[in-house]
Amino acid sequence: MIKGSIVAIATPMKQNGVIDWGSLINLVKFHLINKTDAILAAGTTGENTTMTLEEHFRVIHTIVKEVNKKIPIVAGVGANSTKEAVNLTKMAKEAGAEYGLSVTPYYNKPTQKGMYNHFKEVASVGLPIIVYNVPKRTGVDINNETILKLSKIENIVGIKESSGNLARALELIDQYKDKEFYLLSGDDSTACEFILAGGHGVISVSSNIVPKQMHELCIASRKGKLELAYKINKKLMPLHYALSLESNPIPVKWALKKMGLVKKGIRLPLTWLSKKYHKTLLKTLKSLEVIKS
């Protein structure tokens, strides 16, 4: 079962935008040492939308090989073209991923029926699929009724809920309490409440920076240890805020560079973090003792 802190791992790049494969392997080792529960490879934080198909495959395969079955690997396989999403899912399966994360089709704004049929096609590949709902990025919101219908399809095994509507997420949790369906938060700032209510974990941006603390937060929340969960969550809230100062993964790559884990590299249309945010993020990193100066 996939649960706990699932890092949406950043893809290290050199200043010219070429993927830094050595740093990617070192990042994976960093997460294995610090108890990350699973890795999402080539997701939004991994800048999958700017990758070639060859790069996409190699990123997933590199992570799969380095992890060597120690923890589960989820691969980003979303696209707004159903045919492309199916092909990405086939590729992820071939690369060795155990799950695929497939976002609701963006820009073309399909109906609920269109999204149902889209994910049905993606699931037909045979790789277990986690549906990703993030309307603020995609312009479309898959409703709980459609998710319930999708959960009855073979190989659709979970939802990453990033609508920002905690009440609706809690409604989903209530519907699936006694069913084999993964309920994953896609929002670090509300993940604690989500898991305390019965969710299984979080696909996290913040765990790029504080993997051990996010792992511990998930454990405390899943065990219902309210005092400990709230204590960890309170400490991490400034980081969740700071990592959203500009579009993800801009702040997280800047933070990883400050930690000495990656070089200064990001692909257009994203740019390096604006100087006006450096002080805020630096202060947050120091307060969490992930950097000393």
N, C-alpha and C positions, 0 to 999 in steps of 0.2 A: 504493500500500500504506500502511495506517495503522500507524505505528510511533513509537517514541520516547516523549516525555513528553506525555501527553494530560491537560490540566488539567480536573479536575471543577470547573468554575468556579462560584463562589458567586454568588448573585443579590443585588445590593445593594438594600437597602430603607431607607426612612425610619423614624423612630421609631414611626410609627403603622402600620407594616407595608406601606405602599404601595411598590411596586417603584420604585426610583430609576433611571429609564431612562438618564439622563445618565451616572451613575456606571457603569452596565453597559457603555455604549459605551467609556468611559474604561478600564475593566478589560480589555476586548478589545484596545484599543490597547496597553496595558501588556504583554499577552502576545505580541502581534505583534512589538513592539520587543525583547522578551527571549527570543525564539526558541522559544517553546512550539510543539510539533510538531502539535498538534491540540487542539480544544476540545470537551469534553462539556458541552452546554447542557441545563439543566433536569434534572440528575441529582439524586442524594440530597443532595450538597453544595449544589446549587442550590435546595433545598427544593421540589422538584416536587410532593410530596404535599400541599402546602398551596395550590397554585396552582389557579385556575379554568382551564378549557379555553382560554379566550380569552388568559389570561396565559401559559399554557404555549406556545401558538402564537406569541405576540408575542415572548417571550424568545428562542425558537429563531430566528424570522425576523429579529429585531434583530441577533443575533450573526452569522447568515448574511450579512446585508446588509453589516455592518461589515467582516467578514473578506474578503468579495468574492473567494472562491476561493483566497486565499493559502495557507491550510492547511485540512485537512478538518474538518468539523463532525459530531459525533456527537450525537444527541438522545436524551434519556431517554424511553423509551416503555413502561416497565413498569407492570403493574397485576396485581392478583390475579384480576380478571375477564378472561377471554380476549377477550370482546367489546370491553371497554374498551381493552385493550392493542392490539387490531387498529385501533380508531378513533384512538388516540394515534399509532400508526405511520403511518396515512394522513395525519394532520395534520402529522407531522414531515416526511413526504415532500413534502407540499404547501408547507411552510415553507422547503424547500430544503436540508434536512440530507442529507449523503451516507450516513450510517449511523444505525441505531437501536440503543440499548442497552436490552435488555429483561431485567428481573430475574425470577428464578424467582418464581412466584406465592406471595405471602406470606399468612399467617394460615390459609388453608383447607387447607394441608398436602396437596397432591396427591401421587399416586404417581409413580413414574418414567414410567409410561405416560401419565399425565395431563400431566406436564410436556412430554413429547415431543410430544403432540398440541397442546398449548397453543402451543409455539414453531413448530410446523408451520403453524398457523393465522396466527400473526403474520408469518411469513416469506412467506405467500401474498400479502401486500400488494405486495411487489416492492422494498421497501427492504432493503438489506443489513443483517442483524441480527447483533449481538454479544450472545451470551447472558451474563447476569450472575449468577454464583453467589456468594451471600453469606449462608450459613446462620445466622450469628449475628444477622442482622436479620430474615430471612424465616421461620425455623423449619423450613426444608426444604433438603435438600442434594441437588443433582443429581449423580449419579455419573459417573465417566469413561466407562463403557459407554454411557450415554445420550447423553453429549456426542459420542461417536464416531458414534452413529447420526444425531444431529442434523447433524453436519458433512457428511453425504451429501445433505442437503436443499438445494435451490437457495435462495440468498439467506441462508443461515445461514453466516456467514463467520468467526466467531471466538468466543472466550470471554474474559470478564473473570473471573479466578479469585481469589476473596477468601475462601476457606474457612479460611485460616490454616494449612492443611496443605501445607507446602512440598514434602514428599515426593510427595504426590499431584499437585501442580502440575508437578513435574519429570517424573513419569510421563507426564503429558499432553504435555509438550514432547518427550519421547522418541518418542511415538507420531506426532507431527505434523512432525518435523524436515524432511521433504522434501515437505510438502504445503502448499497455499495455504490456510492457516487461521490467523487472527490469534490469537496467544497473548499475552494482556495480563494483567499483574499488577494486582490491585486493592488491594495492600498496600504502601505506601511503604517500610516497614521491611525487607521481604524482596525488594523489586523488583530490587536489584542482583544478588543470587544468581539470581533468576528469569531475568533477561536474559542474564547470563553463561552460563547453561545452555542458552540458545537461544531464550528468549522475545523477543517483538518490542518490548515496551514496557510502560508502566505508565499506568493511569488514576489520576491522582495528586491528592491533597488538598494535599500540601506544595508542589506547583508553583504554587498560588495565591500563596504567599509568596516562593518562591525559583525562579521559572520557569527562569532561565538555568542555575542549578546543576543542576536536575533534567534539563534538556536535555543538559547536559554529562555527567552521570552515565550517561544512557542511551547516549550516543555511545561513551563509554569502555567500557561494559559490552558493547555490541554488537560492538565491535572487539576485545574480549578484552584490553583494557589493564588488567590486574588491579591493578597498583599505583595507577594513577590512579583507577580505579573505587572501590577500597576507601578511598582517601584522601578522595574526595568524600563517599562514603557515611558514613564515620565522622563527618565534620563535620556531616552533616545528621540523624544519628540523634536528637539531642536534640529537634530540631524535630518529627520524626515522633512522638516520645513526647508532646511538649507538646500537639500537635494532637489527641491522644486523651484529654486530661484530662477532658473531658466529651463528650457525644455530638456527633459531626460534624453540622452545621458550626458549632457554638457557638464553639469556640476559634478557628477560622480566620476567622470574621467579626470577632471581637474583635481579632485580629492585623491584619487588613486595615484596621480602623478606626484602630489605632495607627500604621499606615503612611500614613494619610491618603488611602486609596483608596476607602473606603466610609464611610457614616454609621452611627450606632448604630441598627440595625434588624434584627429577627428575628421570625419568626411563631410564635405559640403552636401546638402545645404546647412548643416550644423557648423557652428564655429566655436572657438575656444571661449571659456567663461569670461564674461565682461569684467573688467577690473573693479567696477563698483560693487561687485559681490564677493570679491576675494576676502575682504576683512571678515565678513560674517561667516563664511564657510571655514576660514582658517581658525577663527575663534571656537567654532563648534568642534572641529577636529581636535584641537588642543584640549578642550574640556573633556573629551572622551578618551584622551590620552592615546590616540592612534598615531599622533605625531608629537614631537617634543618642541619643535621650533618652526 
